[in-house]
């Protein structure tokens, strides 16, 4: 397997990460997961914008321009010759020795970039039938808007749900629904779509961005506002969204069946519009 390591495409076995890399020791870095369709990076500019925004928030100097990074990622995609897949990239703050909590001088410490691409098929069965989710307290840090390498909170939320037989989690903070373990959460009631507004409590999803635009184009009313846990049990439809999963219906929450127990019409309409947008791209 070929991977991107800083400014070179090399065999995966050649990559060496120093034990004092801040990404390894602190989770000090950012990542993005980009969907690949027909050999093309989907919504790559939006992913780059989010990466640069996150870098600004954590005072991380990125040792390349957006154009240079996209060029390298495009080259990696071509070299691996994967038509349908997912590309993972991360950049850490780099190697700081001796270990020190304080941020290093960006002129002395250079960020470390790695990326790989693997085949990935859309989860058709989940999209067709929907999934069951369990309610989990949202105990993550208060900078969920930063796509940080520090994902232990998300990992434990998913594990908590899966250990009880659910396929994903819906996280609750102070009585309000935030998001799933690694996806944005949506609710439909009386023809209106609701989803948590962007801010420090959720990740500003790239797929969410596209779905909001598509909903407006389709004339579907959307409210980006918080909603209570109790509203999950009166919703007509629920679904989650993300770059890899696209749109997946939620048909059961704990022991409660959502709507008819089948993917809802608005959920299916949005997903079909999303698929059409992919084909157009």
DABEL-V233688 format. One record per residue. N is the residue number from 0. PSI is psi as a letter, one per 30 degrees, with the letter a starting at -180 (NA if undefined). Layout:
n=N psi=PSI
n=N psi=PSI
This chain:
n=0 psi=k
n=1 psi=k
n=2 psi=l
n=3 psi=k
n=4 psi=j
n=5 psi=c
n=6 psi=g
n=7 psi=k
n=8 psi=j
n=9 psi=l
n=10 psi=k
n=11 psi=e
n=12 psi=f
n=13 psi=f
n=14 psi=k
n=15 psi=k
n=16 psi=k
n=17 psi=k
n=18 psi=f
n=19 psi=g
n=20 psi=k
n=21 psi=f
n=22 psi=e
n=23 psi=e
n=24 psi=f
n=25 psi=f
n=26 psi=g
n=27 psi=i
n=28 psi=a
n=29 psi=l
n=30 psi=l
n=31 psi=k
n=32 psi=j
n=33 psi=k
n=34 psi=k
n=35 psi=k
n=36 psi=k
n=37 psi=h
n=38 psi=g
n=39 psi=k
n=40 psi=j
n=41 psi=k
n=42 psi=h
n=43 psi=e
n=44 psi=e
n=45 psi=e
n=46 psi=e
n=47 psi=e
n=48 psi=e
n=49 psi=e
n=50 psi=e
n=51 psi=e
n=52 psi=e
n=53 psi=e
n=54 psi=e
n=55 psi=e
n=56 psi=e
n=57 psi=g
n=58 psi=h
n=59 psi=k
n=60 psi=j
n=61 psi=k
n=62 psi=h
n=63 psi=l
n=64 psi=l
n=65 psi=e
n=66 psi=e
n=67 psi=e
n=68 psi=e
n=69 psi=e
n=70 psi=e
n=71 psi=e
n=72 psi=e
n=73 psi=e
n=74 psi=e
n=75 psi=e
n=76 psi=e
n=77 psi=e
n=78 psi=e
n=79 psi=f
n=80 psi=h
n=81 psi=k
n=82 psi=e
n=83 psi=j
n=84 psi=a
n=85 psi=k
n=86 psi=k
n=87 psi=k
n=88 psi=k
n=89 psi=l
n=90 psi=k
n=91 psi=l
n=92 psi=f
n=93 psi=a
n=94 psi=j
n=95 psi=j
n=96 psi=k
n=97 psi=l
n=98 psi=k
n=99 psi=k
n=100 psi=e
n=101 psi=k
n=102 psi=k
n=103 psi=l
n=104 psi=j
n=105 psi=f
n=106 psi=f
n=107 psi=f
n=108 psi=k
n=109 psi=k
n=110 psi=l
n=111 psi=k
n=112 psi=k
n=113 psi=l
n=114 psi=k
n=115 psi=l
n=116 psi=k
n=117 psi=l
n=118 psi=k
n=119 psi=k
n=120 psi=k
n=121 psi=k
n=122 psi=i
n=123 psi=e
n=124 psi=e
n=125 psi=e
n=126 psi=e
n=127 psi=e
n=128 psi=f
n=129 psi=l
n=130 psi=l
n=131 psi=k
n=132 psi=l
n=133 psi=k
n=134 psi=k
n=135 psi=k
n=136 psi=k
n=137 psi=j
n=138 psi=g
n=139 psi=l
n=140 psi=l
n=141 psi=g
n=142 psi=h
n=143 psi=f
n=144 psi=f
n=145 psi=k
n=146 psi=i
n=147 psi=l
n=148 psi=f
n=149 psi=i
n=150 psi=g
n=151 psi=e
n=152 psi=e
n=153 psi=e
n=154 psi=e
n=155 psi=e
n=156 psi=e
n=157 psi=e
n=158 psi=e
n=159 psi=e
n=160 psi=e
n=161 psi=e
n=162 psi=f
n=163 psi=g
n=164 psi=g
n=165 psi=l
n=166 psi=f
n=167 psi=l
n=168 psi=k
n=169 psi=k
n=170 psi=k
n=171 psi=k
n=172 psi=k
n=173 psi=h
n=174 psi=f
n=175 psi=k
n=176 psi=k
n=177 psi=d
n=178 psi=l
n=179 psi=a
n=180 psi=e
n=181 psi=h
n=182 psi=l
n=183 psi=k
n=184 psi=k
n=185 psi=l
n=186 psi=k
n=187 psi=k
n=188 psi=k
n=189 psi=h
n=190 psi=f
n=191 psi=k
n=192 psi=k
n=193 psi=k
n=194 psi=l
n=195 psi=k
n=196 psi=l
n=197 psi=l
n=198 psi=a
n=199 psi=f
n=200 psi=f
n=201 psi=l
n=202 psi=k
n=203 psi=j
n=204 psi=k
n=205 psi=e
n=206 psi=e
n=207 psi=e
n=208 psi=e
n=209 psi=e
n=210 psi=e
n=211 psi=e
n=212 psi=e
n=213 psi=e
n=214 psi=e
n=215 psi=e
n=216 psi=e
n=217 psi=f
n=218 psi=g
n=219 psi=k
n=220 psi=k
n=221 psi=k
n=222 psi=j
n=223 psi=i
n=224 psi=l
n=225 psi=l
n=226 psi=l
n=227 psi=l
n=228 psi=e
n=229 psi=f
n=230 psi=f
n=231 psi=e
n=232 psi=g
n=233 psi=g
n=234 psi=k
n=235 psi=e
n=236 psi=l
n=237 psi=l
n=238 psi=l
n=239 psi=l
n=240 psi=k
n=241 psi=l
n=242 psi=e
n=243 psi=e
n=244 psi=f
n=245 psi=c
n=246 psi=k
n=247 psi=k
n=248 psi=k
n=249 psi=j
n=250 psi=f
n=251 psi=k
n=252 psi=j
n=253 psi=b
n=254 psi=g
n=255 psi=k
n=256 psi=k
n=257 psi=k
n=258 psi=b
n=259 psi=f
n=260 psi=g
n=261 psi=l
n=262 psi=k
n=263 psi=l
n=264 psi=e
n=265 psi=e
n=266 psi=e
n=267 psi=e
n=268 psi=e
n=269 psi=e
n=270 psi=e
n=271 psi=e
n=272 psi=e
n=273 psi=e
n=274 psi=e
n=275 psi=e
n=276 psi=e
n=277 psi=e
n=278 psi=e
n=279 psi=e
n=280 psi=NA
